[in-house]
Amino acid sequence: MEQSTSDESSRSQLPPVFLLKTPSTPRDLYEEYFRNNTFAIRQQQQTESSVDDDIADDDLEKVKYDPIFVPVLSHRFHPENSEIVKSYFMPTTAVNKGDGKPLNNAFLGQGKKYGGIIFTSQRAVEAMGHILEHEGIPTKITTSTSKDLILYTVGPATTRTLTPIRDKYLPFATIYGDEAGNGEDLAHLILEHYNSCYPSTAETHSQKPGLLFLVGEQRRDIIPKTLMSEDLDESQQINVDELVVYETTQMEGFETTLQDVVRKGEELVKDVRIPLWTVIFSPTGCNAVLRTLNILDENNNTINDSRRNCRIITIGPTTRDHLITKYSFEPDVVAQKPTPEGIGEGIREYLLAMKL
């Protein structure tokens, strides 16, 4: 117990990095990353070499950040559309009992409607897991269905969330897209991979099954547009049906909570070489973030933030574009990859490039 108290005390002295998300369970990779990695900053007394771009190791010291979660989004599964997903797994073709043949459904059998499911968010994966666990779909059916099912994911984090669900309920399904990183890259990967799984001829391309895209009500349309583009040869086009399986709103009390933790962080860290960081994962809540950091005035106009000591990094270009388009504000850093390592590298490069 004393050791735990000591650990908490030492953590409270570290500069914070605010992660605007709900921590993942049973383990959060962003938390693990910041617990186990350090970042280089310039020494308090700069040497002549440290003023130049070529910084010697002796001119640097290490700092760790304390990851603090500030949940910004509240999610609710969509019950009506969950029933629709369930119906896709249930039998649609009557067969003789005991003949050993699998029951046909939207994902299985001759003339099936879908050959795979697309996931671009962990919440969509969680919604799928909820449906498979709580909607009463027999294991025999999900197991049979998985034999010809492809599960497309947008990157490693989504894949990690999906894998245990696949292993438990859809054991024969193939997961593809771990290396994508964003929707546009995933769309091109799907075009190449899915069309290789269902090679078309002039006589058969119209029979190619489509893909089911499980989404929230706020999403980009890059994947459906790319897969169904009229610029593609008709034999290469892939029909995509989007289905909203979760709804997202801003967490009640989010802005007040963020204001409180930012104020405490600013009181803790007085060293100008060590900025605080706010990591934004989606456009939701951006207005509250910019107000809290005094980037927006009461009329939502961007104001001079040159003395701001809490920097902003976005998980990728979508949120960056939202900040620029809606608020004329460009974040300090945009992660090159939507991963803990991508966030860390962005912060690391920024700190080394800082002019004190």
C-alpha positions as CSV (number, residue, x, y, z in Angstrom):
1,M,0.0,0.0,0.0
2,E,2.8,2.4,0.8
3,Q,4.5,1.6,-2.5
4,S,1.2,2.4,-4.4
5,T,0.9,5.7,-2.5
6,S,4.5,6.6,-3.4
7,D,3.8,5.8,-7.1
8,E,0.8,8.0,-7.1
9,S,2.7,10.8,-5.5
10,S,5.5,10.7,-8.0
11,R,3.1,10.6,-10.9
12,S,1.4,13.7,-9.6
13,Q,4.6,15.6,-10.0
14,L,4.9,14.8,-13.7
15,P,3.7,17.1,-16.4
16,P,0.4,15.9,-17.8
17,V,-0.7,14.9,-21.2
18,F,-4.5,15.1,-21.5
19,L,-5.9,12.2,-23.5
20,L,-9.4,13.3,-24.6
21,K,-10.9,9.8,-24.7
22,T,-12.3,7.0,-22.5
23,P,-9.5,4.6,-21.5
24,S,-9.7,1.3,-23.3
25,T,-10.2,-1.9,-21.3
26,P,-8.6,-4.1,-20.1
27,R,-5.5,-2.1,-21.1
28,D,-5.1,1.2,-22.8
29,L,-2.1,1.4,-25.2
30,Y,-1.8,5.2,-25.0
31,E,-1.5,5.0,-21.2
32,E,1.1,2.3,-21.4
33,Y,3.1,4.3,-24.0
34,F,3.3,7.4,-21.9
35,R,4.0,5.4,-18.7
36,N,7.0,3.7,-20.4
37,N,8.6,6.4,-22.6
38,T,10.6,9.6,-22.0
39,F,11.0,12.7,-24.1
40,A,14.1,14.8,-24.7
41,I,14.2,18.5,-24.0
42,R,17.0,21.0,-24.0
43,Q,19.0,21.6,-20.9
44,Q,18.1,24.7,-18.8
45,Q,21.5,26.2,-19.5
46,Q,22.0,25.9,-23.3
47,T,25.4,25.3,-24.6
48,E,26.5,26.9,-27.9
49,S,25.8,23.7,-29.8
50,S,22.3,23.5,-28.4
51,V,21.3,26.8,-30.0
52,D,21.9,25.2,-33.4
53,D,19.8,22.5,-35.0
54,D,22.5,19.9,-34.2
55,I,21.8,19.2,-30.6
56,A,24.3,17.0,-28.7
57,D,23.1,14.4,-26.2
58,D,24.8,16.2,-23.4
59,D,22.6,19.2,-24.1
60,L,19.4,17.2,-23.5
61,E,17.5,15.9,-20.5
62,K,14.6,13.5,-20.3
63,V,11.1,14.1,-19.1
64,K,8.1,11.8,-18.7
65,Y,4.5,12.7,-19.1
66,D,1.6,11.6,-16.9
67,P,-1.3,10.4,-19.0
68,I,-4.7,11.9,-17.8
69,F,-7.9,10.7,-19.4
70,V,-10.6,13.3,-19.9
71,P,-13.6,11.4,-21.6
72,V,-15.2,13.7,-24.2
73,L,-17.6,11.4,-25.9
74,S,-20.7,9.6,-24.6
75,H,-21.8,6.6,-26.8
76,R,-25.1,4.8,-27.1
77,F,-25.7,1.7,-29.1
78,H,-28.5,2.1,-31.7
79,P,-31.1,-0.6,-30.6
80,E,-33.1,-0.6,-33.8
81,N,-30.1,-1.0,-36.1
82,S,-28.6,-3.6,-33.7
83,E,-31.7,-5.7,-34.5
84,I,-31.0,-5.3,-38.2
85,V,-27.4,-6.6,-37.8
86,K,-28.8,-9.5,-35.8
87,S,-31.3,-10.3,-38.6
88,Y,-28.4,-10.5,-41.1
89,F,-27.0,-13.4,-39.1
90,M,-30.3,-15.2,-38.7
91,P,-31.3,-17.9,-41.2
92,T,-33.1,-16.7,-44.3
93,T,-33.4,-20.0,-46.2
94,A,-35.2,-23.1,-44.8
95,V,-33.3,-26.3,-45.0
96,N,-34.0,-29.9,-43.8
97,K,-33.0,-30.3,-40.2
98,G,-30.1,-32.6,-39.5
99,D,-28.7,-32.6,-43.1
100,G,-25.5,-30.9,-41.9
101,K,-25.8,-27.9,-44.2
102,P,-25.3,-24.4,-42.8
103,L,-28.3,-22.1,-42.7
104,N,-28.1,-19.3,-45.3
105,N,-28.1,-15.7,-44.1
106,A,-27.0,-12.3,-45.4
107,F,-23.3,-13.4,-45.0
108,L,-23.5,-17.0,-46.1
109,G,-24.7,-19.1,-49.0
110,Q,-25.4,-18.7,-52.7
111,G,-26.3,-15.2,-53.5
112,K,-25.4,-13.8,-50.1
113,K,-25.8,-10.1,-49.6
114,Y,-22.5,-9.3,-47.9
115,G,-19.0,-10.8,-48.1
116,G,-17.6,-8.7,-45.3
117,I,-17.9,-6.0,-42.7
118,I,-16.0,-2.7,-42.5
119,F,-14.9,-1.2,-39.1
120,T,-13.3,2.2,-38.9
121,S,-13.8,2.9,-35.2
122,Q,-13.5,1.0,-32.0
123,R,-17.0,2.0,-31.0
124,A,-18.4,0.2,-34.0
125,V,-16.4,-2.9,-33.0
126,E,-17.8,-2.6,-29.5
127,A,-21.3,-2.4,-30.9
128,M,-20.7,-5.5,-32.9
129,G,-19.4,-7.3,-29.8
130,H,-22.5,-6.2,-27.9
131,I,-24.8,-7.6,-30.7
132,L,-23.0,-10.9,-30.8
133,E,-23.0,-11.3,-27.0
134,H,-26.4,-10.0,-26.1
135,E,-28.8,-10.4,-29.0
136,G,-29.2,-14.2,-28.7
137,I,-27.6,-15.3,-32.0
138,P,-26.8,-19.0,-31.7
139,T,-23.1,-19.9,-31.7
140,K,-23.6,-22.5,-34.4
141,I,-24.8,-19.8,-36.8
142,T,-22.0,-17.2,-36.0
143,T,-19.4,-20.0,-36.4
144,S,-20.8,-21.1,-39.7
145,T,-21.1,-17.6,-41.0
146,S,-17.5,-16.8,-40.2
147,K,-16.1,-19.3,-42.7
148,D,-16.5,-16.9,-45.6
149,L,-16.4,-13.6,-43.8
150,I,-13.8,-10.8,-44.2
151,L,-13.5,-8.2,-41.4
152,Y,-11.9,-5.0,-42.7
153,T,-10.3,-2.7,-40.0
154,V,-8.8,0.8,-40.3
155,G,-5.6,0.1,-38.3
156,P,-3.9,-1.7,-35.4
157,A,-6.0,-0.2,-32.5
158,T,-9.3,-1.3,-34.2
159,T,-7.8,-4.7,-35.0
160,R,-6.7,-5.2,-31.4
161,T,-10.3,-4.5,-30.2
162,L,-11.8,-6.7,-32.9
163,T,-9.5,-9.8,-32.6
164,P,-10.9,-11.2,-29.3
165,I,-14.5,-10.8,-30.6
166,R,-13.5,-12.6,-33.8
167,D,-11.8,-15.3,-31.9
168,K,-14.9,-15.9,-29.6
169,Y,-17.8,-15.5,-32.1
170,L,-16.5,-15.6,-35.6
171,P,-13.5,-17.9,-35.4
172,F,-13.0,-18.5,-39.1
173,A,-13.3,-14.9,-40.2
174,T,-10.3,-13.1,-41.7
175,I,-9.2,-9.7,-40.4
176,Y,-7.6,-7.4,-43.0
177,G,-6.5,-3.8,-43.0
178,D,-4.3,-3.6,-39.9
179,E,-1.7,-1.6,-41.8
180,A,-4.1,0.9,-43.3
181,G,-4.1,3.8,-40.8
182,N,-6.9,5.9,-42.3
183,G,-10.1,5.5,-44.3
184,E,-8.7,6.5,-47.7
185,D,-5.9,3.9,-47.5
186,L,-8.2,1.3,-46.2
187,A,-10.6,1.9,-49.2
188,H,-7.8,1.3,-51.7
189,L,-6.7,-1.8,-49.8
190,I,-10.3,-3.1,-49.9
191,L,-10.5,-2.5,-53.6
192,E,-7.4,-4.6,-54.3
193,H,-8.0,-7.3,-51.7
194,Y,-11.8,-7.8,-52.1
195,N,-11.7,-7.9,-55.9
196,S,-9.0,-10.5,-55.7
197,C,-11.3,-12.6,-53.5
198,Y,-14.2,-12.1,-55.9
199,P,-12.7,-11.9,-59.4
200,S,-15.3,-10.6,-61.8
201,T,-16.2,-11.4,-65.4
202,A,-18.7,-9.7,-67.6
203,E,-21.2,-12.4,-66.7
204,T,-20.6,-12.5,-62.9
205,H,-19.6,-9.1,-61.6
206,S,-23.2,-8.1,-60.8
207,Q,-23.4,-11.1,-58.4
208,K,-20.4,-9.9,-56.3
209,P,-21.6,-9.5,-52.7
210,G,-21.4,-6.1,-51.2
211,L,-19.9,-4.9,-47.9
212,L,-21.6,-3.8,-44.7
213,F,-20.1,-0.7,-43.1
214,L,-20.9,-0.3,-39.4
215,V,-20.6,3.4,-38.4
216,G,-21.6,6.2,-36.0
217,E,-23.8,9.0,-37.1
218,Q,-20.7,11.2,-37.6
219,R,-18.3,9.8,-40.2
220,R,-16.5,10.6,-43.4
221,D,-17.9,9.1,-46.7
222,I,-14.5,8.5,-48.2
223,I,-14.8,4.6,-48.1
224,P,-18.3,4.3,-49.8
225,K,-17.3,7.0,-52.4
226,T,-14.1,5.2,-53.2
227,L,-15.5,1.7,-53.4
228,M,-18.5,2.8,-55.5
229,S,-16.8,5.4,-57.6
230,E,-18.1,5.8,-61.1
231,D,-14.5,6.3,-62.2
232,L,-13.9,2.6,-61.5
233,D,-14.7,-0.1,-64.1
234,E,-18.1,-1.5,-63.2
235,S,-16.5,-4.9,-62.5
236,Q,-14.3,-3.4,-59.8
237,Q,-17.0,-1.4,-58.0
238,I,-18.0,-2.7,-54.6
239,N,-21.4,-1.9,-53.2
240,V,-21.3,-0.6,-49.6
241,D,-24.3,-0.3,-47.2
242,E,-23.7,1.9,-44.2
243,L,-25.6,1.2,-41.0
244,V,-25.4,3.4,-37.9
245,V,-24.8,1.2,-34.8
246,Y,-23.9,3.8,-32.3
247,E,-24.6,7.5,-31.6
248,T,-22.1,9.9,-30.1
249,T,-22.7,13.1,-28.0
250,Q,-20.3,15.2,-25.9
251,M,-19.9,14.0,-22.4
252,E,-21.9,16.0,-19.9
253,G,-19.5,18.1,-17.8
254,F,-16.6,17.6,-20.2
255,E,-15.7,21.2,-20.4
256,T,-15.7,21.8,-16.7
257,T,-13.6,18.7,-16.1
258,L,-11.1,19.8,-18.8
259,Q,-10.8,23.3,-17.3
260,D,-10.1,21.8,-13.9
261,V,-7.3,19.4,-15.0
262,V,-5.7,22.0,-17.3
263,R,-5.6,24.6,-14.5
264,K,-4.0,22.1,-12.1
265,G,-1.5,21.1,-14.8
266,E,-0.5,24.7,-15.5
267,E,0.0,25.3,-11.7
268,L,2.2,22.2,-11.5
269,V,4.5,22.9,-14.5
270,K,6.3,26.2,-14.5
271,D,9.2,25.2,-16.7
272,V,8.6,26.8,-20.1
273,R,10.7,24.1,-21.8
274,I,8.0,21.5,-20.9
275,P,4.7,22.2,-22.5
276,L,1.5,20.4,-21.5
277,W,-0.2,18.5,-24.2
278,T,-3.9,17.9,-25.2
279,V,-4.4,15.0,-27.5
280,I,-7.6,15.3,-29.6
281,F,-9.0,12.1,-31.1
282,S,-12.1,13.5,-32.9
283,P,-13.9,16.8,-33.9
284,T,-16.4,16.4,-31.0
285,G,-15.4,18.6,-28.1
286,C,-13.0,20.8,-30.1
287,N,-15.0,24.0,-29.3
288,A,-14.7,23.3,-25.5
289,V,-10.9,22.5,-25.9
290,L,-10.2,25.8,-27.7
291,R,-12.2,27.8,-25.2
292,T,-10.5,26.1,-22.2
293,L,-7.1,26.9,-23.7
294,N,-8.1,30.6,-24.4
295,I,-7.8,30.1,-28.1
296,L,-11.4,31.2,-28.7
297,D,-13.1,34.2,-27.3
298,E,-16.7,34.4,-26.2
299,N,-17.8,34.9,-29.8
300,N,-15.9,31.8,-31.0
301,N,-13.2,34.0,-32.7
302,T,-9.6,32.8,-32.7
303,I,-7.4,35.0,-30.6
304,N,-3.6,35.3,-30.1
305,D,-2.4,32.2,-28.3
306,S,1.4,32.8,-28.5
307,R,1.8,32.5,-24.7
308,R,-0.3,29.3,-24.5
309,N,1.6,26.6,-22.5
310,C,-0.7,23.7,-23.4
311,R,-0.1,22.4,-26.9
312,I,-2.6,20.6,-29.1
313,I,-1.9,17.4,-31.1
314,T,-4.5,15.7,-33.2
315,I,-4.7,12.0,-34.0
316,G,-4.8,12.7,-37.7
317,P,-5.8,15.0,-40.5
318,T,-9.6,14.7,-40.1
319,T,-9.6,16.6,-36.8
320,R,-6.9,19.0,-38.0
321,D,-9.0,19.9,-41.0
322,H,-12.0,20.4,-38.7
323,L,-10.0,22.8,-36.5
324,I,-8.8,24.8,-39.6
325,T,-12.1,24.9,-41.4
326,K,-14.3,25.7,-38.5
327,Y,-12.0,27.7,-36.2
328,S,-9.1,28.9,-38.4
329,F,-6.8,27.2,-35.9
330,E,-4.0,24.9,-36.9
331,P,-2.9,22.4,-34.2
332,D,0.7,22.4,-33.0
333,V,1.2,18.8,-34.2
334,V,-0.6,16.3,-36.3
335,A,0.3,12.6,-35.7
336,Q,1.6,10.9,-38.8
337,K,0.0,7.7,-37.7
338,P,-3.1,7.3,-35.5
339,T,-1.2,5.3,-32.9
340,P,0.4,5.9,-29.5
341,E,3.8,5.8,-31.3
342,G,2.5,8.3,-33.9
343,I,1.5,10.7,-31.1
344,G,4.7,10.2,-29.2
345,E,6.9,10.9,-32.3
346,G,5.0,14.0,-33.0
347,I,5.6,15.3,-29.5
348,R,9.2,14.2,-29.5
349,E,10.0,16.1,-32.8
350,Y,8.2,19.2,-31.6
351,L,10.1,19.3,-28.3
352,L,13.5,19.0,-30.0
353,A,12.6,21.7,-32.5
354,M,11.4,24.2,-29.8
355,K,13.4,27.5,-29.8
356,L,13.7,28.7,-26.2
